[in-house]
Amino acid sequence: MIYGIGIDLVKIERMKDAYEKWGMKFFEKFLTENETAYCFDKKDPYLSASVRFAAKEALVKAIGSEVFVNLKDVEIMNDERGKPSIKVHGGLEKFFGDKGIKHCHLSLSHEKEFGIACVVLEV
């Protein structure tokens, strides 16, 4: 059964502008160390950063306003084939357990100007 669905769209240029204005401090607010390493190992880190931000925002939308979400408690990972997944930590991990959320499906995509993410939570 579906618990919630969320989608978010991010303009990639916004990530680049934020980096130019605030440097790594901007990314440190929402990316984990692993996510930062993954993004900045890429030729264009803003593509990966934008879809990770979108994924976290999509997860927040899928949950609704039931709980505060610290974006660093949400980690976007890729398996060896590149398939993305979400791992939750801290209070969010407890919330998932309390609500019986067993699966968190994630799809990411980016094009020249935008990054998009869709999250489906399943109980």
C-alpha positions as CSV (number, residue, x, y, z in Angstrom):
1,M,0.0,0.0,0.0
2,I,1.2,3.5,-0.8
3,Y,1.9,5.8,2.1
4,G,2.8,8.9,0.1
5,I,4.1,10.2,-3.2
6,G,6.3,13.3,-3.7
7,I,7.9,15.0,-6.7
8,D,10.3,18.0,-6.9
9,L,12.0,19.9,-9.7
10,V,15.1,21.9,-9.2
11,K,16.8,24.3,-11.7
12,I,20.4,23.2,-11.9
13,E,21.7,26.7,-12.4
14,R,20.3,27.5,-8.9
15,M,22.8,25.0,-7.5
16,K,25.7,26.6,-9.3
17,D,24.6,30.1,-8.3
18,A,24.4,29.0,-4.7
19,Y,27.9,27.5,-4.8
20,E,29.3,30.7,-6.3
21,K,27.6,32.8,-3.6
22,W,28.2,30.6,-0.5
23,G,30.7,27.9,-1.6
24,M,30.6,24.5,0.1
25,K,28.6,25.9,3.1
26,F,25.5,25.7,0.9
27,F,25.9,22.0,0.1
28,E,26.9,21.2,3.7
29,K,23.4,22.2,4.8
30,F,21.8,19.4,2.9
31,L,24.3,16.9,1.6
32,T,26.0,14.2,3.7
33,E,29.8,13.7,3.4
34,N,29.2,10.7,1.1
35,E,26.8,12.7,-1.2
36,T,29.3,15.6,-1.4
37,A,32.1,13.2,-2.4
38,Y,29.8,11.5,-5.0
39,C,28.7,14.9,-6.5
40,F,32.1,16.6,-6.6
41,D,33.7,13.5,-8.1
42,K,31.6,14.2,-11.2
43,K,32.5,16.5,-14.2
44,D,29.4,18.6,-13.4
45,P,28.6,18.3,-9.7
46,Y,25.6,20.5,-9.9
47,L,23.6,17.9,-11.9
48,S,24.0,15.3,-9.1
49,A,23.5,17.9,-6.3
50,S,20.3,19.2,-7.9
51,V,18.7,15.7,-8.1
52,R,19.8,14.9,-4.6
53,F,18.2,18.1,-3.3
54,A,15.1,17.3,-5.4
55,A,14.9,13.8,-3.9
56,K,15.1,15.1,-0.4
57,E,12.3,17.6,-1.1
58,A,10.2,15.0,-2.8
59,L,10.6,12.7,0.3
60,V,9.4,15.6,2.5
61,K,6.3,16.0,0.3
62,A,5.7,12.2,0.3
63,I,5.7,12.3,4.2
64,G,3.5,15.4,4.4
65,S,3.8,17.7,7.4
66,E,3.7,14.9,10.0
67,V,7.3,15.2,11.1
68,F,10.2,17.7,10.8
69,V,12.8,16.4,8.3
70,N,16.5,17.3,8.7
71,L,17.7,17.0,5.1
72,K,21.0,15.5,6.3
73,D,19.0,12.6,7.8
74,V,18.1,11.7,4.2
75,E,21.0,10.1,2.1
76,I,20.7,9.5,-1.6
77,M,22.9,6.6,-2.7
78,N,23.6,4.7,-5.9
79,D,24.2,1.0,-6.2
80,E,27.0,-0.4,-8.5
81,R,24.7,-0.2,-11.5
82,G,23.8,3.5,-10.7
83,K,20.3,2.8,-9.4
84,P,19.4,5.4,-6.8
85,S,18.0,4.7,-3.4
86,I,17.2,6.6,-0.2
87,K,18.6,5.7,3.2
88,V,17.1,7.5,6.3
89,H,18.9,8.3,9.6
90,G,18.0,9.7,13.0
91,G,14.5,10.8,13.8
92,L,13.4,10.0,10.3
93,E,14.4,6.4,10.6
94,K,12.3,6.1,13.8
95,F,9.4,7.8,12.0
96,F,9.6,5.3,9.1
97,G,9.6,2.4,11.7
98,D,6.6,3.9,13.6
99,K,4.6,4.4,10.4
100,G,5.5,1.0,9.0
101,I,7.2,2.5,5.9
102,K,9.1,-0.5,4.5
103,H,10.1,0.7,1.0
104,C,11.2,4.1,-0.4
105,H,11.2,4.1,-4.2
106,L,13.2,6.8,-5.9
107,S,13.6,7.9,-9.5
108,L,15.9,10.7,-10.6
109,S,16.5,12.4,-13.9
110,H,18.2,15.6,-15.2
111,E,18.3,17.4,-18.4
112,K,20.2,20.6,-19.4
113,E,18.3,22.9,-17.1
114,F,16.5,20.8,-14.5
115,G,16.8,18.0,-12.1
116,I,13.7,16.1,-11.0
117,A,13.0,13.4,-8.4
118,C,10.0,11.3,-7.6
119,V,9.6,9.4,-4.3
120,V,7.0,6.7,-3.5
121,L,6.7,5.5,0.1
122,E,5.3,2.0,0.6
123,V,4.0,0.4,3.8
